[in-house]
């Protein structure tokens, strides 16, 4: 322990940060970490749920609040759960000269250790063992000579610092060169990518400072603190949706921070309105990567210059802690170009992370390059969650494509009906649950299905039918399941692809997704008679409800639903939907078409108002009785009024529905 304390000045002078693994029995680990925290001066950001021994500390879920801040030394307690994104975030806040203490159970427990963090991503009722990730961790540790160890019943091992050259930060010089190039731009789009800690937000702030009138945008204003600091009095922020709504245009600069997190259709509108645009985005990061952003969005721009910042600001290049984090979470997402004819498409074995770790890592990197929101949480799920299937299209060297399948469904009928009624939302089962909870088909969650979670084709071999071939392999892998499903942000091009593969559209969301800027779409490919009947019923409902869905928010004329309401008659499905709304917790948005048909047949006071406006707030303003309670009070009264209407119309049937729905509350 003394050796760890004596290293700090040399670490600060050489610009490095280091990691020390402390493992053993809980009491010994906590005491060891406490002694170091007490004997070594620093801020000591401590992430733990052990408030008895390691207080003051914050839970892993609160770590995002530390983005943009700087700390000297940190403790990351992973003994109960290994929150990957939180660890990477903490590492990004540490200054040169810092120790990261990573607290783990005794090494002999690693393979069978129950990781409580798995409850976030494994879609299981109880925590599971994570042998895949723990083997990967051991492999990274074995190949990392810079890691130090304090292990119970073992002598301390402090890795030596290689090289003693005094650190001179080169990041400001790199920023200055790039800032000069940007200042010389007369028009076009400049894209600056960098890993965390390279100063891209500072660079953007400097550009705003030197160009009064520049407009700044980002997914969230709270994440622009660094940019605001460097821009000073010339910080003029406008959110993306507000910028578009206001019709802002300009001859000056539009500066967009974390551009990859803005939906592509929204970003396209923003870029087209300004003469000079700077787009900054993170690559190789714990919040996802901008690599897919570069490949997809920037490739379609007519005039674009791409730059990168490589020199770190708070630590030296080649920093041991950064190397460890990059290796552990596979932040190097570069993919080898596929070469040769190869072996075609095959299904990887369930134990691929132990049997073919290099192949599994290539799959993850390819998926990361194609989907910029891929994060360490996806890596954890892919390594150890049950129900995973990976299909790969292999060349002699490299991968041409990959497809990730997840098992869904298999819920009991009572639980599926409780999901439909709005009483339960168990974790996971994205499409299966959505078809029950939103589309109104509880049988969808009872069936056994496979969902295409991700599909990626290497950019060098796109438009050769590789994606379609992977989907055909997924269809073959769905033998014995009721249906194959996919969820995607609706565009005519994407829907054309999925429809050409045999999928049938069964659900559309009524609001654009923040992640894609598109309406959520779900499609299934039936494999059994029961699923065929489900698809046909869902298509009929989508067609019948289309006009009302547009009234609720669908505004894209390209969406394949009716423009106007045509069917106002109430059928058995409507009565069931209305009963679940009145005595259950069916969402207003899901029940809206049935409510509108009820209003057309039996006008009611509150319900009549809902027909006039899609905004519940407007209704609340007109009704003094619910104004104080807001939307909840309005919704409660609407449910009561619908219940009264149903009771008056079908008293014999209503009692059965009410009793059945009350029973579902206890499932």
C-alpha positions as CSV (number, residue, x, y, z in Angstrom):
1,X,0.0,0.0,0.0
2,X,2.9,2.3,0.7
3,X,4.2,1.8,-2.8
4,X,0.9,3.0,-4.2
5,X,1.1,6.2,-2.2
6,X,4.7,6.9,-3.2
7,X,4.0,6.7,-7.0
8,X,1.6,9.6,-7.2
9,X,4.1,12.4,-7.8
10,X,5.8,10.5,-10.6
11,X,2.4,9.7,-12.1
12,X,1.5,13.4,-12.1
13,X,4.8,14.4,-13.6
14,X,4.6,11.9,-16.4
15,X,0.9,12.6,-17.0
16,X,-0.5,9.1,-16.3
17,X,-3.4,7.6,-14.4
18,X,-3.3,4.0,-13.1
19,X,-5.7,1.3,-11.9
20,X,-5.4,-0.9,-8.9
21,X,-7.5,-4.0,-8.4
22,X,-8.5,-4.6,-4.7
23,X,-10.1,-8.0,-4.2
24,X,-11.0,-10.3,-1.4
25,X,-13.6,-10.6,1.4
26,X,-15.9,-7.6,1.6
27,X,-14.6,-6.3,5.0
28,X,-11.0,-6.4,4.0
29,X,-11.6,-4.8,0.6
30,X,-13.6,-1.9,2.2
31,X,-10.9,-1.3,4.9
32,X,-8.1,-1.3,2.3
33,X,-9.9,1.2,0.1
34,X,-10.7,3.4,3.1
35,X,-7.0,3.4,4.3
36,X,-5.9,4.6,0.8
37,X,-8.6,7.3,0.7
38,X,-7.5,8.6,4.1
39,X,-3.8,8.6,3.4
40,X,-3.7,10.0,-0.1
41,X,-4.9,13.6,-0.6
42,X,-7.4,14.1,-3.4
43,X,-11.1,14.5,-4.3
44,X,-11.8,10.8,-4.2
45,X,-14.9,10.3,-6.3
46,X,-16.4,7.2,-4.7
47,X,-19.0,5.1,-6.5
48,X,-20.6,2.5,-4.3
49,X,-23.8,1.2,-2.8
50,X,-21.9,0.5,0.4
51,X,-23.0,3.6,2.4
52,X,-22.0,2.0,5.7
53,X,-18.3,1.6,5.0
54,X,-17.5,3.9,2.0
55,X,-19.6,6.9,2.7
56,X,-19.5,9.6,1.3
57,X,-20.3,7.9,-2.0
58,X,-22.7,8.0,-4.9
59,X,-24.5,5.1,-6.6
60,X,-23.5,4.1,-10.2
61,X,-26.8,5.5,-11.5
62,X,-25.8,9.0,-10.4
63,X,-22.4,9.0,-12.1
64,X,-23.6,10.8,-15.3
65,X,-24.0,13.9,-13.1
66,X,-20.2,14.0,-13.0
67,X,-19.7,14.5,-16.7
68,X,-17.6,17.6,-17.4
69,X,-16.1,17.6,-13.9
70,X,-12.5,16.7,-12.8
71,X,-11.3,14.5,-9.9
72,X,-8.1,13.4,-8.4
73,X,-8.4,9.7,-7.5
74,X,-11.6,7.5,-7.5
75,X,-13.0,4.3,-5.9
76,X,-15.3,2.2,-8.0
77,X,-17.0,-0.5,-6.1
78,X,-18.0,-3.3,-8.4
79,X,-18.5,-6.0,-5.8
80,X,-22.3,-6.1,-6.0
81,X,-22.6,-5.1,-9.7
82,X,-20.3,-4.1,-12.5
83,X,-21.9,-1.0,-14.0
84,X,-19.8,-0.7,-17.2
85,X,-20.9,2.7,-18.4
86,X,-20.4,4.2,-14.9
87,X,-16.8,2.9,-14.7
88,X,-15.9,4.3,-18.1
89,X,-17.5,7.7,-17.1
90,X,-15.5,7.8,-13.9
91,X,-12.3,7.1,-15.7
92,X,-13.0,10.0,-18.1
93,X,-13.1,12.5,-15.1
94,X,-9.7,11.6,-13.6
95,X,-6.7,13.9,-13.8
96,X,-3.1,12.9,-14.4
97,X,-1.6,11.5,-11.2
98,X,-4.9,9.7,-10.2
99,X,-5.4,6.2,-9.0
100,X,-8.6,4.3,-9.9
101,X,-9.3,1.7,-7.2
102,X,-11.5,-1.0,-8.7
103,X,-13.1,-3.1,-5.9
104,X,-14.0,-6.7,-6.8
105,X,-14.9,-10.0,-5.0
106,X,-12.2,-12.5,-4.3
107,X,-10.8,-13.9,-7.5
108,X,-11.9,-17.5,-6.9
109,X,-15.6,-16.2,-6.9
110,X,-15.4,-14.4,-10.3
111,X,-16.7,-17.2,-12.6
112,X,-19.8,-17.9,-10.5
113,X,-20.3,-14.4,-9.1
114,X,-23.9,-13.1,-9.3
115,X,-23.7,-9.6,-10.9
116,X,-26.6,-7.5,-9.6
117,X,-26.0,-5.1,-12.5
118,X,-27.3,-7.9,-14.8
119,X,-30.8,-6.9,-13.7
120,X,-30.5,-3.9,-16.0
121,X,-29.7,-5.7,-19.1
122,X,-30.3,-9.5,-18.9
123,X,-34.1,-9.4,-18.8
124,X,-34.1,-11.9,-16.0
125,X,-36.1,-11.9,-12.7
126,X,-32.9,-12.5,-10.7
127,X,-29.3,-11.6,-11.0
128,X,-27.2,-14.0,-13.1
129,X,-23.6,-15.1,-13.2
130,X,-21.5,-13.4,-15.8
131,X,-18.7,-15.8,-16.7
132,X,-18.3,-14.4,-20.2
133,X,-17.5,-10.9,-19.0
134,X,-15.4,-12.1,-16.1
135,X,-13.3,-14.2,-18.4
136,X,-12.9,-11.2,-20.7
137,X,-11.9,-9.1,-17.7
138,X,-9.3,-11.6,-16.7
139,X,-7.9,-11.7,-20.2
140,X,-7.6,-7.9,-20.3
141,X,-5.9,-7.9,-16.9
142,X,-3.5,-10.6,-18.0
143,X,-2.5,-8.5,-21.0
144,X,-2.2,-5.2,-19.1
145,X,1.2,-4.9,-17.4
146,X,0.3,-1.5,-16.0
147,X,-2.4,-2.8,-13.6
148,X,-1.5,-3.0,-9.8
149,X,-3.1,-5.4,-7.3
150,X,-4.0,-5.5,-3.6
151,X,-5.4,-9.0,-3.1
152,X,-6.2,-10.5,0.3
153,X,-3.7,-13.2,1.4
154,X,-1.4,-12.1,-1.4
155,X,1.6,-9.7,-1.5
156,X,0.8,-6.4,-3.1
157,X,1.9,-6.0,-6.7
158,X,2.5,-2.5,-7.9
159,X,3.3,-2.3,-11.6
160,X,6.3,-0.1,-12.4
161,X,5.9,3.1,-14.4
162,X,7.7,2.7,-17.7
163,X,9.4,5.8,-18.8
164,X,10.0,8.9,-16.8
165,X,9.6,11.7,-19.4
166,X,7.9,14.8,-18.2
167,X,4.5,15.2,-19.7
168,X,3.9,18.2,-22.0
169,X,0.3,18.5,-23.1
170,X,0.1,18.9,-26.8
171,X,-3.7,19.2,-27.0
172,X,-3.8,23.0,-27.1
173,X,-1.4,23.1,-30.1
174,X,-3.6,20.6,-31.9
175,X,-6.7,22.6,-31.1
176,X,-5.0,25.8,-32.4
177,X,-4.1,24.2,-35.8
178,X,-7.7,22.9,-36.3
179,X,-9.2,26.2,-35.1
180,X,-7.2,28.1,-37.7
181,X,-8.5,25.7,-40.4
182,X,-12.1,26.2,-39.3
183,X,-11.7,30.0,-39.4
184,X,-10.6,29.8,-43.0
185,X,-13.7,27.9,-44.1
186,X,-16.0,30.0,-46.3
187,X,-18.8,27.4,-46.5
188,X,-19.6,23.8,-46.0
189,X,-19.7,21.3,-43.1
190,X,-16.8,20.4,-40.8
191,X,-17.0,17.3,-38.7
192,X,-14.7,16.9,-35.7
193,X,-14.6,13.5,-34.0
194,X,-12.6,12.6,-30.9
195,X,-12.6,10.2,-28.0
196,X,-13.6,11.6,-24.6
197,X,-11.2,14.1,-23.0
198,X,-9.7,15.5,-26.3
199,X,-11.2,19.0,-26.1
200,X,-13.6,19.0,-28.9
201,X,-16.2,20.9,-26.9
202,X,-13.6,23.4,-25.9
203,X,-12.6,23.8,-29.6
204,X,-16.3,24.5,-30.4
205,X,-16.5,27.1,-27.7
206,X,-13.4,28.8,-29.0
207,X,-14.9,29.0,-32.5
208,X,-18.1,30.5,-31.1
209,X,-16.0,33.0,-29.0
210,X,-14.1,34.2,-32.1
211,X,-17.3,34.4,-34.3
212,X,-19.9,36.5,-32.5
213,X,-23.4,35.5,-33.7
214,X,-22.6,31.8,-34.0
215,X,-25.6,29.7,-33.0
216,X,-24.9,26.7,-30.7
217,X,-27.1,23.6,-30.5
218,X,-26.8,20.2,-28.8
219,X,-29.2,17.3,-27.7
220,X,-29.3,18.9,-24.2
221,X,-28.1,22.3,-23.0
222,X,-26.9,20.8,-19.7
223,X,-24.2,18.9,-21.6
224,X,-22.7,22.1,-23.0
225,X,-21.0,23.5,-19.9
226,X,-17.5,23.2,-21.3
227,X,-18.5,24.7,-24.6
228,X,-20.3,27.6,-22.7
229,X,-17.2,28.2,-20.6
230,X,-14.9,28.7,-23.7
231,X,-17.6,30.7,-25.7
232,X,-18.1,33.1,-22.8
233,X,-20.5,35.9,-23.6
234,X,-20.9,34.7,-27.2
235,X,-22.7,31.5,-26.1
236,X,-26.1,31.6,-27.9
237,X,-27.9,28.2,-27.5
238,X,-31.0,26.9,-29.2
239,X,-32.3,23.4,-29.0
240,X,-32.6,21.5,-32.3
241,X,-36.4,21.3,-32.3
242,X,-36.7,25.0,-31.4
243,X,-34.2,26.0,-34.1
244,X,-36.2,24.2,-36.8
245,X,-39.5,25.5,-35.5
246,X,-38.2,29.1,-35.5
247,X,-37.0,28.7,-39.1
248,X,-33.5,29.8,-38.2
249,X,-31.0,30.3,-41.1
250,X,-27.7,32.1,-41.3
251,X,-24.6,33.0,-43.2
252,X,-22.6,32.5,-40.0
253,X,-21.7,29.4,-38.0
254,X,-24.0,26.7,-36.7
255,X,-22.1,24.7,-34.0
256,X,-23.6,21.4,-33.0
257,X,-22.1,19.5,-30.0
258,X,-22.6,15.7,-29.8
259,X,-24.2,15.8,-33.2
260,X,-24.4,12.0,-33.5
261,X,-27.0,12.0,-30.7
262,X,-29.4,14.1,-32.7
263,X,-31.8,12.2,-35.1
264,X,-30.5,12.3,-38.6
265,X,-33.6,13.9,-40.2
266,X,-33.5,16.7,-37.7
267,X,-29.8,17.2,-38.1
268,X,-30.2,17.3,-41.9
269,X,-32.7,20.1,-41.6
270,X,-30.3,22.0,-39.3
271,X,-27.3,21.6,-41.6
272,X,-29.1,22.7,-44.7
273,X,-30.0,26.1,-43.3
274,X,-26.6,27.5,-42.5
275,X,-23.6,28.4,-44.7
276,X,-21.0,27.1,-42.3
277,X,-21.5,24.2,-39.9
278,X,-19.4,22.5,-37.3
279,X,-20.5,19.1,-36.1
280,X,-18.7,17.7,-33.1
281,X,-19.3,14.1,-31.9
282,X,-17.6,11.5,-29.7
283,X,-16.2,8.2,-30.9
284,X,-15.0,5.3,-28.9
285,X,-17.0,6.4,-25.9
286,X,-19.2,4.9,-23.2
287,X,-22.3,6.7,-24.4
288,X,-22.1,5.1,-27.9
289,X,-19.9,5.9,-30.8
290,X,-20.0,8.4,-33.7
291,X,-18.5,5.9,-36.2
292,X,-21.9,5.0,-37.6
293,X,-22.7,8.7,-37.7
294,X,-19.6,9.3,-39.9
295,X,-20.5,6.4,-42.2
296,X,-24.2,7.1,-42.7
297,X,-24.9,10.8,-42.2
298,X,-21.7,12.5,-43.3
299,X,-21.5,10.3,-46.5
300,X,-24.6,12.0,-47.8
301,X,-23.3,15.6,-47.3
302,X,-22.3,17.4,-50.5
303,X,-19.4,19.4,-49.0
304,X,-17.8,18.0,-45.8
305,X,-14.3,18.1,-44.2
306,X,-13.5,15.6,-41.5
307,X,-11.1,16.2,-38.7
308,X,-10.1,14.5,-35.5
309,X,-8.5,15.4,-32.2
310,X,-6.2,12.8,-30.8
311,X,-4.2,14.4,-28.0
312,X,-5.7,14.1,-24.5
313,X,-6.1,17.2,-22.4
314,X,-6.0,15.8,-18.8
315,X,-3.5,12.9,-19.2
316,X,-0.7,11.8,-21.5
317,X,-1.2,9.8,-24.7
318,X,-0.9,6.1,-24.0
319,X,-2.3,6.6,-20.5
320,X,-2.5,3.2,-18.7
321,X,-6.0,3.7,-17.4
322,X,-7.4,4.7,-20.8
323,X,-5.7,1.7,-22.4
324,X,-7.4,-0.6,-19.8
325,X,-10.8,0.9,-20.3
326,X,-10.5,0.8,-24.1
327,X,-9.5,-2.8,-24.0
328,X,-12.2,-3.8,-21.5
329,X,-15.1,-2.2,-23.3
330,X,-13.7,-2.7,-26.9
331,X,-13.8,1.1,-27.6
332,X,-11.5,0.6,-30.6
333,X,-14.3,0.0,-33.1
334,X,-12.2,-0.1,-36.2
335,X,-13.1,-3.1,-38.4
336,X,-10.9,-4.9,-40.8
337,X,-12.1,-4.7,-44.4
338,X,-13.5,-8.1,-45.5
339,X,-11.4,-9.8,-48.1
340,X,-11.8,-13.1,-50.0
341,X,-15.0,-15.2,-50.6
342,X,-15.0,-16.8,-47.2
343,X,-17.3,-19.3,-45.7
344,X,-20.6,-17.5,-46.0
345,X,-23.2,-17.2,-43.2
346,X,-23.0,-19.3,-40.0
347,X,-24.4,-19.3,-36.5
348,X,-21.9,-18.6,-33.8
349,X,-21.8,-21.1,-30.9
350,X,-23.5,-20.0,-27.6
351,X,-20.1,-20.0,-25.9
352,X,-18.5,-17.9,-28.6
353,X,-17.0,-15.4,-26.1
354,X,-14.9,-18.3,-24.7
355,X,-14.5,-20.4,-27.8
356,X,-13.9,-17.7,-30.4
357,X,-13.3,-14.4,-28.5
358,X,-11.7,-12.7,-31.4
359,X,-14.6,-13.4,-33.6
360,X,-17.1,-12.2,-31.0
361,X,-15.2,-9.0,-30.6
362,X,-15.2,-8.4,-34.3
363,X,-19.0,-8.8,-34.3
364,X,-19.4,-6.3,-31.5
365,X,-17.1,-3.8,-33.2
366,X,-19.0,-4.2,-36.5
367,X,-22.3,-3.6,-34.8
368,X,-20.8,-0.6,-32.9
369,X,-19.6,0.9,-36.2
370,X,-23.1,0.6,-37.7
371,X,-25.1,1.8,-34.7
372,X,-23.7,4.8,-32.9
373,X,-25.8,4.2,-29.7
374,X,-24.2,0.9,-29.0
375,X,-22.6,1.0,-25.6
376,X,-20.9,-1.2,-23.0
377,X,-24.4,-2.2,-21.8
378,X,-24.9,-4.0,-25.1
379,X,-21.5,-5.6,-24.7
380,X,-22.5,-7.0,-21.3
381,X,-25.8,-8.3,-22.7
382,X,-24.1,-9.9,-25.7
383,X,-21.6,-11.7,-23.4
384,X,-23.8,-13.2,-20.8
385,X,-27.6,-12.6,-21.2
386,X,-29.7,-15.7,-22.0
387,X,-31.5,-16.1,-25.4
388,X,-28.8,-14.6,-27.6
389,X,-28.0,-15.7,-31.2
390,X,-25.3,-14.2,-33.4
391,X,-25.2,-14.8,-37.1
392,X,-22.2,-13.8,-39.1
393,X,-21.3,-13.4,-42.8
394,X,-17.6,-14.2,-43.0
395,X,-15.0,-13.5,-45.5
396,X,-11.6,-15.1,-45.5
397,X,-10.4,-12.2,-43.5
398,X,-12.9,-9.9,-41.6
399,X,-16.6,-9.9,-41.4
400,X,-19.0,-8.8,-44.2
401,X,-22.0,-8.6,-41.8
402,X,-23.5,-9.7,-38.6
403,X,-27.0,-10.1,-37.1
404,X,-28.0,-10.2,-33.5
405,X,-31.2,-12.2,-32.4
406,X,-32.9,-12.1,-29.1
407,X,-35.5,-14.5,-27.7
408,X,-38.8,-12.9,-26.7
409,X,-42.3,-13.9,-25.4
410,X,-43.4,-17.0,-23.6
411,X,-45.2,-15.1,-21.0
412,X,-48.2,-16.7,-19.3
413,X,-51.7,-15.7,-20.5
414,X,-52.6,-14.0,-17.2
415,X,-49.3,-12.0,-17.2
416,X,-49.8,-11.1,-20.9
417,X,-53.3,-9.9,-20.2
418,X,-52.0,-7.9,-17.2
419,X,-49.5,-6.3,-19.6
420,X,-52.3,-5.5,-22.0
421,X,-54.5,-4.0,-19.2
422,X,-51.6,-1.8,-18.2
423,X,-51.0,-3.4,-14.8
424,X,-47.6,-5.0,-15.5
425,X,-44.5,-4.3,-17.6
426,X,-41.9,-7.0,-16.9
427,X,-38.5,-6.3,-18.3
428,X,-37.5,-7.1,-21.8
429,X,-39.6,-8.5,-24.7
430,X,-39.6,-5.2,-26.6
431,X,-41.9,-6.1,-29.5
432,X,-43.8,-8.9,-27.8
433,X,-44.8,-6.6,-24.9
434,X,-45.4,-3.6,-27.1
435,X,-47.9,-5.6,-29.2
436,X,-49.7,-6.5,-26.0
437,X,-49.4,-3.1,-24.2
438,X,-49.9,-0.7,-27.1
439,X,-51.3,-2.6,-30.1
440,X,-53.8,-4.5,-27.9
441,X,-52.8,-8.1,-28.6
442,X,-51.9,-10.0,-25.4
443,X,-51.5,-13.2,-27.3
444,X,-48.3,-11.8,-28.9
445,X,-46.5,-11.9,-25.6
446,X,-47.6,-15.5,-25.0
447,X,-46.1,-16.7,-28.3
448,X,-42.4,-17.5,-28.6
449,X,-40.5,-15.3,-31.0
450,X,-37.1,-14.0,-32.1
451,X,-36.4,-10.3,-32.5
452,X,-33.7,-8.9,-34.8
453,X,-32.0,-6.5,-32.4
454,X,-29.2,-5.3,-34.7
455,X,-28.0,-6.0,-38.2
456,X,-24.9,-4.5,-39.8
457,X,-23.1,-4.9,-43.1
458,X,-19.5,-3.7,-43.6
459,X,-19.6,-0.4,-45.6
460,X,-17.3,-1.9,-48.3
461,X,-19.8,-4.6,-49.2
462,X,-23.1,-2.8,-48.9
463,X,-25.8,-3.0,-51.7
464,X,-24.7,-6.6,-52.5
465,X,-27.6,-8.3,-50.9
466,X,-25.6,-9.2,-47.7
467,X,-28.2,-7.7,-45.4
468,X,-31.0,-9.6,-47.1
469,X,-29.0,-12.8,-46.9
470,X,-28.5,-12.4,-43.1
471,X,-32.3,-11.8,-42.7
472,X,-33.0,-15.0,-44.6
473,X,-30.6,-16.8,-42.3
474,X,-32.5,-15.3,-39.3
475,X,-35.8,-16.6,-40.8
476,X,-34.3,-20.1,-41.0
477,X,-33.1,-19.7,-37.4
478,X,-36.7,-18.9,-36.3
479,X,-37.8,-22.5,-37.1
480,X,-39.9,-23.6,-34.1
481,X,-40.8,-20.1,-33.1
482,X,-44.1,-18.4,-33.7
483,X,-42.7,-15.3,-35.4
484,X,-39.7,-13.2,-36.2
485,X,-39.9,-9.5,-35.3
486,X,-38.0,-6.3,-35.9
487,X,-38.4,-2.7,-34.5
488,X,-37.1,0.2,-36.5
489,X,-37.5,3.9,-37.1
490,X,-39.9,4.1,-40.0
491,X,-38.6,5.4,-43.3
492,X,-40.0,4.3,-46.7
493,X,-36.6,2.8,-47.6
494,X,-36.3,0.7,-44.4
495,X,-39.9,-0.4,-44.7
496,X,-39.3,-1.4,-48.3
497,X,-36.4,-3.6,-47.2
498,X,-38.2,-5.3,-44.4
499,X,-41.4,-5.8,-46.5
500,X,-39.3,-7.3,-49.3
501,X,-38.0,-9.8,-46.7
502,X,-41.5,-10.9,-45.9
503,X,-42.2,-8.8,-42.8
504,X,-45.7,-7.3,-42.2
505,X,-46.2,-4.0,-40.4
506,X,-48.2,-4.5,-37.2
507,X,-47.6,-1.3,-35.1
508,X,-46.7,2.3,-35.6
509,X,-46.0,4.7,-32.7
510,X,-47.7,8.1,-32.8
511,X,-44.7,10.2,-31.7
512,X,-41.3,10.5,-33.3
513,X,-38.5,8.8,-31.3
514,X,-35.8,11.0,-29.9
515,X,-33.1,8.5,-31.0
516,X,-34.0,8.4,-34.7
517,X,-36.4,11.3,-35.4
518,X,-38.7,8.7,-36.9
519,X,-41.9,7.0,-35.9
520,X,-41.4,3.7,-34.2
521,X,-42.4,0.8,-36.4
522,X,-42.7,-2.9,-35.6
523,X,-43.1,-5.7,-38.1
524,X,-43.3,-9.5,-37.8
525,X,-42.8,-12.4,-40.1
526,X,-45.2,-15.2,-39.0
527,X,-43.9,-18.8,-38.7
528,X,-47.1,-20.5,-37.4
529,X,-50.8,-20.3,-38.0
530,X,-51.4,-18.5,-34.7
531,X,-48.9,-15.8,-35.7
532,X,-50.4,-15.5,-39.1
533,X,-53.7,-14.8,-37.5
534,X,-52.0,-12.2,-35.2
535,X,-50.4,-10.5,-38.2
536,X,-53.7,-10.3,-40.1
537,X,-55.6,-8.9,-37.0
538,X,-52.8,-6.3,-36.4
539,X,-52.9,-5.2,-40.0
540,X,-56.7,-4.8,-39.9
541,X,-56.5,-2.7,-36.7
542,X,-53.7,-0.6,-38.1
543,X,-55.7,0.1,-41.2
544,X,-58.9,0.8,-39.3
545,X,-57.2,3.1,-36.7
546,X,-55.0,4.9,-39.2
547,X,-57.1,8.1,-39.4
548,X,-57.4,8.4,-35.7
549,X,-53.7,7.8,-35.3
550,X,-53.0,10.7,-37.5
551,X,-55.3,12.8,-35.4
552,X,-53.1,11.9,-32.4
553,X,-49.8,12.9,-34.0
554,X,-48.8,11.0,-37.1
555,X,-47.9,13.7,-39.6
556,X,-45.7,11.9,-42.1
557,X,-47.7,11.5,-45.4
558,X,-45.4,8.6,-46.3
559,X,-46.7,6.4,-43.5
560,X,-48.8,3.5,-44.8
561,X,-52.0,4.4,-42.8
562,X,-55.3,6.0,-43.8
563,X,-55.4,9.8,-44.0
564,X,-58.9,10.1,-42.6
565,X,-61.3,8.3,-40.2
566,X,-63.7,6.1,-42.1
567,X,-65.0,3.5,-39.6
568,X,-67.0,4.9,-36.6
569,X,-68.8,1.7,-35.8
570,X,-68.0,0.0,-32.4
571,X,-67.0,-3.7,-32.6
572,X,-66.1,-6.3,-30.0
573,X,-62.4,-5.2,-30.0
574,X,-63.5,-1.7,-29.2
575,X,-65.6,-2.8,-26.3
576,X,-62.7,-4.8,-24.9
577,X,-60.3,-1.8,-25.4
578,X,-62.8,0.6,-23.7
579,X,-63.3,-1.8,-20.7
580,X,-59.5,-2.0,-20.2
581,X,-59.3,1.8,-20.4
582,X,-62.2,2.3,-17.9
583,X,-61.3,-0.4,-15.3
584,X,-57.7,-1.0,-16.2
585,X,-54.7,1.2,-17.0
586,X,-54.7,1.0,-20.8
587,X,-52.8,4.2,-22.0
588,X,-54.9,7.0,-23.5
589,X,-52.9,6.9,-26.6
590,X,-53.5,3.2,-27.2
591,X,-57.3,3.5,-26.5
592,X,-57.7,6.7,-28.5
593,X,-59.3,5.2,-31.6
594,X,-61.8,3.2,-29.6
595,X,-62.6,6.3,-27.5
596,X,-63.2,8.4,-30.6
597,X,-65.6,5.8,-32.0
598,X,-67.4,5.8,-28.6
599,X,-67.6,9.6,-28.8
600,X,-69.0,9.4,-32.3
601,X,-71.8,7.0,-31.1
602,X,-72.3,8.4,-27.6
603,X,-71.1,12.0,-27.1
604,X,-69.9,12.7,-23.6
605,X,-68.7,15.9,-22.0
606,X,-65.0,15.2,-21.2
607,X,-64.7,12.8,-24.1
608,X,-66.2,15.4,-26.5
609,X,-63.4,17.8,-25.5
610,X,-60.8,15.1,-26.3
611,X,-62.1,15.0,-29.8
612,X,-61.4,18.7,-30.3
613,X,-57.7,18.6,-29.3
614,X,-55.0,16.0,-29.1
615,X,-53.4,18.0,-26.3
616,X,-54.7,17.0,-22.9
617,X,-53.4,20.3,-21.4
618,X,-55.9,22.2,-23.5
619,X,-58.7,20.1,-22.0
620,X,-57.4,20.8,-18.5
621,X,-57.4,24.5,-19.1
622,X,-61.1,24.4,-20.1
623,X,-62.1,22.3,-17.1
624,X,-61.7,24.1,-13.8
625,X,-62.6,20.9,-11.9
626,X,-59.4,19.2,-13.1
627,X,-57.2,22.2,-13.7
628,X,-55.5,21.8,-10.3
629,X,-54.8,18.1,-10.8
630,X,-53.6,18.4,-14.4
631,X,-53.5,15.4,-16.8
632,X,-53.8,12.8,-14.1
633,X,-57.1,14.3,-12.8
634,X,-58.4,14.7,-16.3
635,X,-57.5,11.1,-17.2
636,X,-59.1,9.8,-14.0
637,X,-62.4,11.6,-14.8
638,X,-62.3,10.4,-18.4
639,X,-61.9,6.8,-17.2
640,X,-64.8,7.2,-14.8
641,X,-67.0,8.7,-17.6
642,X,-66.2,5.8,-20.0
643,X,-67.0,3.3,-17.2
644,X,-70.4,5.0,-16.7
645,X,-71.1,4.9,-20.4
646,X,-70.2,1.2,-20.7
647,X,-72.3,0.4,-17.7
648,X,-75.3,2.1,-19.2
649,X,-74.9,0.5,-22.6
650,X,-73.9,-3.1,-21.6
651,X,-74.6,-3.7,-17.9
652,X,-74.4,-7.5,-18.1
653,X,-71.1,-7.6,-20.0
654,X,-69.6,-4.8,-17.9
655,X,-69.6,-6.6,-14.6
656,X,-67.7,-9.5,-16.2
657,X,-65.0,-7.2,-17.6
658,X,-64.7,-5.2,-14.4
659,X,-64.3,-8.4,-12.4
660,X,-61.7,-9.8,-14.8
661,X,-59.7,-6.6,-14.9
662,X,-59.7,-6.4,-11.1
663,X,-58.3,-10.0,-11.0
664,X,-55.4,-9.0,-13.4
665,X,-54.2,-6.3,-10.9
666,X,-52.9,-9.1,-8.7
667,X,-51.0,-11.1,-11.4
